[in-house]
Amino acid sequence: MTDPKPSTNDILAKIRAKNAEAAAAEKPAAAAPSIEAPAPIGASAAEVKPAAPKGTGDILAAARAAAKPAGTADILAAIKKPAAAAPAVPAAGAPKSPADIMAAIRAKAGGTPAAASAAPAAVKPAAEVKAAAAPVGMSAADMIKAARSVAEGAPVLPKVVLPEKPLPAKTPAASSKAPAVQVERRSVVGAIIAFVLSPVFIAWSSFTTAFGAFGLGVARFMMPNVLVEPPTKFKIGPPNDYAPGTVSTKWQAQFNIWVVNGEVDGAQMIYALSTVCTHLGCTPNWLEGEQKFKCPCHGSGFYKNGVNFEGPAPRPLERVGIRLAEDGMLEVDKSVKFQKELGQWSNPSCFVGMT
């Protein structure tokens, strides 16, 4: 393993130790500065004790005398030297930092002689010094390398394989959700029923219904009254469809007429009679066996030609206009009516002669 790279503190400490050794070799040990007070005259050596420092000035003076720092040029020259040519390990008593200097001063003040403190300590072997300074002078890269080497040498733990998580069963989940859905639907239906039966909803519904009916009534009032009736003029087919001596009820329900092909005053003709009774407006019935019209309301009777002969009817039935159209069809016009008592049956517009 290669030697760790010395840090800045180690280099400065070595420089201070070198300077201290040089100063100690030039000056005798007795000339080293001391902060001890002078012994009284007549006192023995055993009774003489080192005097305590009087203030900060004495402490700093003693520190400067004990280890005078080198100049900037010396510090730079020592830094430029390679790490293999590093100076020897400093003595144990050489100050390394302000904290070490203060500790040395306090030790002197506590009773340690200046000569003993200035004496160089035994030099330790280089291997021990490197082992002791290795943790302090390790760089960040060396520490990372050491951590990697430790990590690579550590035993590899086996990979823990977790068991697969079983899939949840679908049937219990579906059965557990079914009651919730049912409860939710019931709650919604209940809320709707409660809202419909609430007084506010009933009141507003009644008001809206009444207002809508009123609006429809107003709209109907604004529209004209229209009575849908069948047309007054219509065609009933050719004359051959009606045999002589017969009464046709084919158009009774649709147009309220009877078509009669009979003989009147010795002439054969086709005419149309109204189905309205001249008494109170009822509709008589044609009785084929009795060859008459009989009113079911009050018993009025009429012959086949429409003349009244029984019951309360005051006058004969009315005829309506009829003619032979250009296409050979019989055309009936209900807008024109003819009455016998007024002598209107002799008008050619109320019959079609048959030859």
C-alpha positions in Angstrom: 0.0 0.0 0.0 1.4 3.4 -1.0 2.2 6.1 1.6 -0.7 8.5 2.1 -0.2 12.0 0.9 0.7 14.4 3.8 -1.8 17.1 4.5 -1.0 20.8 5.0 -1.1 20.5 8.8 1.5 17.8 8.7 3.8 19.8 6.4 3.5 22.9 8.7 4.1 20.8 11.8 7.3 19.3 10.2 8.6 22.8 9.2 8.0 24.1 12.8 9.8 21.2 14.3 12.8 21.7 11.9 13.0 25.4 12.9 12.8 24.5 16.6 15.6 22.0 16.3 17.8 24.6 14.4 17.1 27.2 17.1 17.9 24.7 19.9 21.3 23.8 18.2 22.4 27.4 17.8 21.5 28.6 21.4 22.3 26.8 24.6 19.4 25.3 26.5 20.0 27.7 29.4 19.4 30.7 27.2 15.9 29.5 26.3 13.2 32.0 27.3 11.3 31.3 30.4 8.4 32.9 32.0 9.6 31.9 35.5 10.1 34.6 38.1 13.6 35.2 39.5 14.4 33.2 42.6 14.8 35.2 45.8 18.3 35.8 47.2 19.5 33.2 49.7 16.8 30.6 48.6 17.9 27.0 47.8 17.3 25.3 44.5 14.6 23.0 46.0 12.6 26.0 47.3 12.6 27.7 43.9 9.4 27.1 41.9 8.5 28.4 38.4 6.4 31.6 38.6 2.9 31.6 37.0 2.5 33.9 34.0 1.1 37.3 34.8 -0.9 37.9 31.7 -1.6 37.2 28.0 1.5 39.1 27.0 3.8 36.9 29.0 2.1 33.8 27.5 2.5 35.0 23.9 6.2 36.0 24.6 6.9 32.6 25.9 5.2 31.0 22.9 7.2 33.1 20.4 10.4 32.3 22.2 9.7 28.5 22.3 8.8 28.2 18.6 9.5 31.0 16.3 7.7 30.4 13.0 9.7 30.3 9.9 9.3 32.8 7.1 7.1 32.6 4.1 10.1 31.6 1.9 11.0 28.7 4.1 7.4 27.5 4.2 7.1 27.6 0.4 10.5 25.8 0.0 9.4 23.0 2.3 6.1 22.6 0.4 7.9 22.4 -2.9 10.1 19.5 -1.7 8.8 16.0 -2.6 7.0 14.0 0.0 9.8 11.4 0.1 12.3 14.0 1.4 10.1 15.1 4.2 11.9 16.3 7.3 12.3 14.1 10.3 9.5 13.7 12.8 9.3 16.7 15.2 10.0 16.4 18.8 7.3 15.7 21.2 7.7 19.2 22.8 7.5 21.2 19.5 4.3 23.1 19.1 2.1 22.2 16.2 -0.8 24.5 16.4 -2.0 27.4 18.7 -3.8 24.9 20.9 -0.5 22.9 21.3 1.4 26.1 22.1 -1.2 27.1 24.8 -1.0 23.6 26.3 2.8 23.8 26.5 2.6 27.2 28.2 0.1 25.9 30.7 2.4 22.9 31.4 5.3 25.2 32.0 3.2 27.4 34.3 2.1 24.3 36.2 5.7 23.5 37.3 7.5 21.9 34.5 11.1 23.4 34.1 11.8 25.2 30.8 14.9 23.1 30.2 12.9 19.9 30.5 10.2 21.2 28.2 12.8 22.3 25.6 14.6 18.9 25.6 14.0 16.9 22.5 12.0 13.8 22.9 12.9 10.4 21.6 12.5 10.1 17.9 9.9 7.4 16.9 10.5 5.1 13.9 9.3 6.3 10.6 6.9 3.3 10.2 5.1 4.2 13.5 4.9 7.9 12.5 3.3 6.9 9.2 0.9 4.6 10.8 -0.1 7.3 13.3 -0.5 10.0 10.6 -2.2 7.9 8.1 -5.7 8.6 9.2 -5.0 12.3 9.4 -3.3 12.7 6.1 -5.6 10.6 3.9 -7.2 12.4 1.0 -10.8 12.0 -0.1 -9.7 9.7 -3.0 -7.8 7.5 -0.6 -10.7 7.3 1.8 -13.0 6.3 -1.1 -10.5 3.6 -2.2 -10.3 2.2 1.3 -14.1 2.2 1.6 -14.4 0.4 -1.8 -11.8 -2.2 -0.7 -13.7 -2.9 2.4 -17.0 -3.1 0.5 -15.4 -5.5 -2.0 -14.1 -7.8 0.7 -17.4 -7.9 2.5 -19.6 -11.0 2.0 -22.3 -10.7 -0.6 -25.7 -11.3 0.9 -28.1 -13.6 -1.1 -30.9 -11.8 -3.0 -34.1 -12.2 -1.2 -36.9 -13.3 -3.6 -40.3 -12.2 -2.4 -43.2 -14.5 -3.2 -45.6 -13.4 -5.9 -48.8 -11.7 -4.6 -51.8 -13.9 -5.2 -54.6 -12.3 -7.4 -57.7 -11.4 -5.5 -60.7 -13.6 -6.1 -63.3 -12.1 -8.4 -66.4 -13.8 -7.0 -66.1 -12.4 -3.4 -65.4 -8.9 -4.8 -68.4 -9.0 -7.0 -70.6 -10.3 -4.2 -69.3 -7.6 -1.8 -70.1 -4.8 -4.3 -73.6 -6.1 -5.2 -75.2 -5.0 -1.9 -73.6 -1.6 -2.2 -75.0 -1.1 -5.7 -78.4 -2.3 -4.6 -78.4 0.1 -1.6 -77.3 2.9 -3.8 -80.2 2.3 -6.3 -82.7 2.1 -3.5 -81.4 5.3 -2.1 -81.8 7.1 -5.5 -85.3 5.8 -6.0 -86.3 6.8 -2.5 -84.9 10.3 -3.0 -86.8 10.6 -6.3 -90.1 9.5 -4.6 -89.6 11.8 -1.7 -89.0 14.7 -4.1 -92.1 14.0 -6.1 -94.3 13.7 -3.0 -92.9 16.9 -1.5 -95.3 19.8 -1.1 -93.1 22.1 -3.1 -93.0 19.8 -6.1 -96.8 19.3 -6.0 -97.5 23.0 -5.7 -95.2 23.9 -8.6 -96.6 21.0 -10.8 -100.1 22.2 -10.2 -99.2 25.8 -11.0 -97.4 24.7 -14.2 -100.4 22.5 -15.3 -102.9 25.3 -14.7 -100.7 27.9 -16.6 -100.3 25.5 -19.5 -104.0 24.8 -19.8 -104.7 28.5 -19.7 -102.2 29.0 -22.5 -103.8 26.3 -24.6 -107.2 27.9 -24.1 -105.9 31.3 -25.2 -104.3 29.7 -28.3 -107.6 27.9 -29.2 -109.5 31.2 -28.7 -107.2 32.9 -31.3 -108.0 30.2 -33.9 -111.2 30.4 -36.0 -113.9 27.8 -35.6 -114.1 25.5 -38.6 -116.9 23.0 -39.1 -115.9 20.2 -41.4 -118.8 19.0 -43.5 -119.1 16.9 -46.5 -119.2 18.7 -49.9 -122.6 19.9 -51.0 -122.1 18.8 -54.6 -121.1 15.2 -55.4 -121.7 12.5 -58.0 -123.6 9.3 -57.2 -123.0 7.3 -60.4 -124.9 6.7 -63.7 -128.7 6.4 -63.8 -128.5 2.7 -64.7 -127.3 2.0 -61.1 -130.8 2.7 -59.9 -133.6 0.3 -61.0 -137.1 1.6 -61.5 -139.4 1.4 -58.5 -136.5 1.2 -56.0 -135.3 3.3 -53.1 -131.5 3.3 -52.6 -130.1 3.9 -49.1 -126.5 3.7 -50.3 -125.8 7.4 -49.6 -127.8 7.7 -46.3 -124.9 7.5 -43.9 -122.4 9.6 -46.0 -124.6 12.3 -47.5 -128.0 11.9 -45.7 -130.1 11.3 -48.9 -132.3 8.6 -50.4 -132.2 8.1 -54.2 -135.6 7.1 -55.5 -136.4 5.9 -59.0 -140.2 6.0 -59.3 -143.3 7.2 -61.2 -144.7 10.6 -60.3 -147.9 11.9 -62.1 -147.4 9.2 -64.8 -143.8 10.1 -65.5 -140.7 8.0 -64.6 -138.0 10.0 -62.9 -135.1 9.9 -60.5 -135.0 12.3 -57.5 -133.2 12.6 -54.2 -135.1 13.0 -50.8 -133.5 14.5 -47.7 -133.4 12.1 -44.7 -134.4 14.8 -42.2 -137.9 14.4 -40.8 -140.1 17.6 -41.2 -141.4 17.2 -37.6 -138.4 17.6 -35.3 -135.4 16.7 -37.5 -135.1 12.9 -36.7 -134.0 10.5 -39.4 -136.7 8.1 -40.6 -136.0 4.6 -41.7 -137.0 3.0 -45.1 -139.2 0.0 -44.6 -139.0 -2.1 -47.8 -141.8 -4.4 -46.9 -144.3 -1.6 -46.2 -142.9 0.7 -48.9 -142.8 3.7 -46.7 -140.5 5.9 -44.5 -141.2 5.6 -40.8 -139.8 8.1 -38.2 -138.7 6.2 -35.0 -139.0 9.3 -32.8 -142.7 10.2 -33.0 -144.2 7.8 -35.6 -144.5 10.1 -38.6 -144.9 8.1 -41.9 -144.1 9.1 -45.5 -144.9 7.4 -48.8 -142.1 6.4 -51.2 -142.5 9.7 -53.1 -141.9 11.6 -49.7 -145.5 12.7 -49.0 -146.6 12.5 -45.4 -149.6 10.5 -44.5 -149.4 9.7 -40.7 -148.0 11.1 -37.5 -147.2 14.6 -36.5 -145.1 15.5 -39.5 -146.7 18.7 -40.9 -145.4 18.5 -44.5 -143.7 16.1 -47.0 -140.0 15.4 -47.1 -137.8 17.9 -49.0 -136.1 17.2 -52.3 -132.5 18.3 -53.1 -131.1 19.4 -56.5 -130.1 16.7 -59.0 -129.0 16.8 -62.6 -127.3 14.7 -65.3 -123.7 15.9 -65.6 -121.8 16.1 -68.9 -119.9 12.9 -68.2 -123.3 11.0 -67.9 -123.1 10.8 -64.1 -125.9 11.9 -61.7 -124.8 15.0 -59.7 -126.5 15.9 -56.4 -126.5 19.5 -55.0 -127.6 19.6 -51.4 -127.3 23.4 -51.2 -130.6 23.6 -53.1 -133.8 22.3 -51.5 -137.3 22.0 -53.0 -140.6 21.8 -51.0 -143.9 20.3 -52.3 -146.2 22.7 -50.4 -144.5 25.6 -52.2 -145.0 24.0 -55.6 -141.3 23.6 -56.1 -141.4 19.9 -57.0 -142.3 20.7 -60.6 -138.9 22.4 -61.0 -136.7 20.4 -63.4 -133.7 20.9 -61.1 -135.1 18.6 -58.6 -135.5 15.5 -60.8 -134.0 13.7 -63.8 -136.6 12.2 -66.3 -136.2 8.6 -67.5 -137.4 7.7 -71.0 
